[in-house]
Amino acid sequence: MNKPKPELNKTVTLHKGWASLYSAAQKQLGIPSTHRKDNLILNDRLDLNELRRELYYLTQQNGGELFPIACAQHVGPLTFGAFSTALWTASNLNTALQIIAEHSIIISSAIKLELHYDNLGNVEVWIMDYETLAEKRVTYLGRTLYIATLVQIVQSIAMNKTCEVQIKLTNQLGTESSLSMLQLMNNTLVEANHPLNKICIKKQNLWSNNIHYDTELHYAALNLVRKQAETLKKNDLILKIYNILNELDNLSQVSANSISKALYINVRTLNRKLSQMNTSYRGIIEGYRKEKALHLLQSSSSNITEVAFQLGYADLSSFSRAFKRWTGTSPMQIKPSSLTKK
């Protein structure tokens, strides 16, 4: 008996282009074709949990950990439809990165991207995921595939064989395996022990003219991308919660009950929906606090005690313990130089 497919708005979804990367890598590595991908596509989107299980299965069939890197090598200007086309026809890499960050929900609703520039004009792509309940031995493969694909896109658009990309990883379960896989990519420098996962790109690679720049095609594709992203964001529960939290002066009074009321649902429904998205109320609040803390601490004028208050902690020691649990370091050690130093 076939297992019923989950409803689209009750699960974390990804662009169907990921399935095409799986197929290309299978062919390249000589992995026998399966019918498992027939169950992946749901209303033109992919279910994250199904895709994750398929990634783990195919990596095991390969007998090693080459599969995620092989997938990334096949990304191209049509892989993710209009999204890819808008990137490959952008005027330069900087414009493409802005599109990637603003509309990343199109390729995955589980990961959020942000751009941060340092005083020298170098850029960091911050990679933040919302999940807390997923199987970690499988999740690290997905995270590695996602990062490798972003790096491949950057290097393809830069069209510069000397475009070195730095990949900085946190100490999560599977980091050692991710390091060994990502080091197989050309012109990449991979490090661990960082507060968050990020990709770092030097200024000189951002502004070179893209030889594939096509004004008409670029803006036609970008209009489609904006419409697709707008539709997905309207149905994104985690984004709605973040928007509610952004309206608060501090998080001292926030609760599952107050969030549920703002969303016009009950707490039980909220918890059930978040569980279906591989996270929880506590996981969302912790993820938001970590993200907000990194933003606030990046400012050289930030007061750590004020940051702790804004995030709803009664005292500095409680905030410091939480921050060390999230990042492996203390908030006192997080300065603008440690977040932007290349």
N, C-alpha and C positions, 0 to 999 in steps of 0.2 A: 504494500500500500504506500503510495507516494505521500511524503510529508507536505502539508499545505504550505505555500509560500507566505511569508509575512507581508503585511501591508506596507507600502512604500513609506508612509509617514510614521511608521512605528519602528523603524530600524535605521542604522547608519548606512548610508549609501555612497557609492563611488561611480565614476564615469565608466561606461562599458569598454572604453579604450584599454583599461587594464587587462581585460580578457584577451585582447588582441596581442598584447605584449607577452602574455603567458604562452599563447599559441606559437608566436615567432621564436621564443626561447626554447620551447619544446622541440621544434623542428631543428634548430641550431644544435642542440645538445643530444639529439637522437632519442628523446624520451617518447615512448609510444603514446599516440593520441588516445584520449579518454573521452567519455561522454559526460564527465562530471560538470563541464562548463555549461551544459544545457540548463542546469538548475541555477546558474548564477544570475542571469539577466532577469530583472524584474521591472516592468514598465520603463524599459530603456535605461535603467540604472542597475548597478550591481549591489547585492547585499554584502556588507563587509564581512560578516561572520562566515558566509559561504566562501567568499574569495580568500579569506585567511586560511581556512581549512585546505583549500585547493593549493595555496602557496606552500603550505607545510608538506602536503602530500607530494607535490612535484619536486620540491627540494630533496625530500627523502629518496625519491626515485632516481634523482641525479647522482645520489651517493656522495654528495658534498654540499657546498654552499655557493656554487657558481650560479645557480638559477636566478636569484634576484638581480645580479649584475648583468647576466645575459638578457634578462627582460629589459632593463634600462637601456641597453645598447641599441634597442630597436625602436626607441621613441622617435617620432618624426613629426612633420608639419600637419599630418592628418590623424594622428593617434587619438587625440581627444577632441576631434571635430573642430568646431569654430574656435574653441579655446586655443588649440595648438596653432591653427592658422593665424590667429591674431598675434601670437608670440613670434612666429617665424617671419611675419611680414612687418613687425614693428620697426621703427626707425633706428633703434639701438637697443642694447642689452638693458640699459636702465629702464626704458619704457616697458620692455617685456617683463622685467621683474616687478614693476608696479602693477601690471595686469595680473601676474601670477598671485601676488599678495592679496590684492583686492578681491579677486574672484576665485580663490583657491577652493572654495566650497564646491565648485563644479567638478573637480577631480576627486575630492574626498571631503565629506562633511565631518570626518573624525579628526582632522588636523587643521589648525589655524596657522597662517603665515603672516609675519609682520616684517617690514623693512626698517632698519635702523642705520643711519649714516653717522660716521664719526667726524671729527673736525677736519680730517684730511680728505673727506669725500669718499672714503671706502665704505662699503655697504655690508651689512649683516642681514641674512634672512633668518629670523627666529622661527623655529619649528616647535609648535606646542600642540600636544594631543590631549583630548579630554578623557580618555579611557582610564579606568582604575580597576575594573573587574575582569579584564580579558586575560587569557592564557598568555603568560609572559614569554614562554619559549616560542610561541608562534608570533606574538606581536613584534618581537625584535626583527623578525624576517620582513614583516610588512613595513616597519619603520625604515629598515635598511633599503628596501626596494624603493620607497618613496623618496628618500634622500638621494639615492643613486640616480633616480629618474630626473630629479631637479638638477643635479649636477650635469647630467648628460644634456639636458635642455640648455643650460647656461653655456656649456662649451660649444654646442652646436650653433647657437645664435651668435656667440662671440666670434666664431670662425677664426679663432686665434690659437694656434698650436702651443703657444707659450702661456695661455690663460690658465694660471694655476689657481685652483680653488681650495680653500681650507675648509675642512669639515671638523667641527668641534662637537663632541658628544658628552652627555652626562654619564654617570656611572650607574646605569640601569642594568637589570638582568639581561644578559645577551650582548652587552657592550663589546666584550672581547671578540665575539664572533663577528659583530658588525664592523669592528676595526679591521679584521683580517679580510673581510669581503670588500669593503670600500677602498682598501689600499690597492686592490687590483685595478682600480680605475686609473686612467692616464692623467697626469698633471694634477694629482690631488695629494694634499697633505692632511692626514687624519690624526686627531688627538682626542684623548678622553679627559676626564676629571674637570669638566666645565659645568657651570650652573644650569645651562640649558643647551639643547641641541640647536646648532646653527650652521649656516654656510656663509663663509666670508669671501668677498670678492674685492679686488683692488680697483681703485678709481680708474686707472688707465684702461681697464677692460669694459667700462660701462658706457662710454660715449662714442666709440668707433661706429661709423656708419654701417648699417646692416646691408649687405649686397642684395638681400632678398626683399628689401623694403618696397612695399607697394601700397600707396596711399588708399586707393579705392578698395582693394581687397582687404586691407587691414581694418578699415573702419566699418566695412560691411560685416566682417567677422566679429569685430568688437561689439557692435550693436546686438548681435545674437548672443554673445557672451553675457552682456549686461542683463538681457532679458532672462536668460537661463539662471543666472546667479540670483536675481531678484526673486524669482519663483522659489528657488531652493531656500533662500534666507527667510522668506515668509513662513515656511514650514519647519524651520530649525528651532527646536525647543531649547537647546543649550544657548544659542545666540539670543533668544528671547530672555532667558534668565540673566545672561550677562548684561543685557540692556537695562533690566530692572536694577541690578546691582550697581550699575554705573550712575544711576540717578540718586543713590544714597550718599549722604555725607560720610558715614562710616558704617561698618558692618556689625556693630555691637548688638543691634536689635534684630538682625536678620534671622529668619527661621524658615523651616520647611513650610510652616503654616502661612507665613507672610508671603512667601513666594507663590504658594498655591493660590492664595486669594488674588494676587496680582494677575495670575494666569487664568483665573475663573475656573479652576479645577480643585478637587480635594487632594489632600496629602497622599492618600493611597494611590490615586491615579498618577500623580506626579512621580512617585517612587516606582510605579510599574513602568511608566514610559521611559524613565531614566535607566532602569534595569535592562530594558530592551535595547538601549543604546550603549550597553556595556559600561555603564557608569552608575553613580548614585548621587543623592543630594550632597552628601559629605564630600564626595569626590569633586563635584562641580565647584563647591565653595572653596575647597583647598586649591583647585586649579586656578580659580579666579584670584585668590589671595597671592599665590606664587607669581602669577603674571603681573598683577598690580604692584607687588613688592619690587619686582625687577624694574618695572617702569619708573617707580618713584625713586628707587635707589640709584638709578642711572643719572639722576640730576645731582650735580655736585653740591647743590644748596639744600638737599634733602636732609631732614632731621629724622633719625631712626626712631626716636620715641614717637614722633608725629605719625610716621608710617605705621608703626604698630597700632596706634589708636585708630587710624583710618581703616585698618584691616580688622578691627574688632577685638584686638587682644587687650586684656586687662593690664598687662605689664610687659616691659621690654624682654624679660627673660623668657616668657611664654612664646613671644614672637620669634626670638632668636632660636629657640629649640625647634620650632616648626620650620623655620627657614633652613636650618641645617639639615633637617630631615628631607626637605624638598630638593636641596641643591648640593648637600655635602660640605657646605661652608657656612660661615657666619655672615650676617648682614654687614658687619663692620668691615669685612674684607671685600665687599662688593662696591667698587668705585667705578666711575665712568671708564677709567683706563682698563679695568679688568674685563669689562664687557665689550670694549671696542678694540683692544690691543690686538694687533695682528701678529 
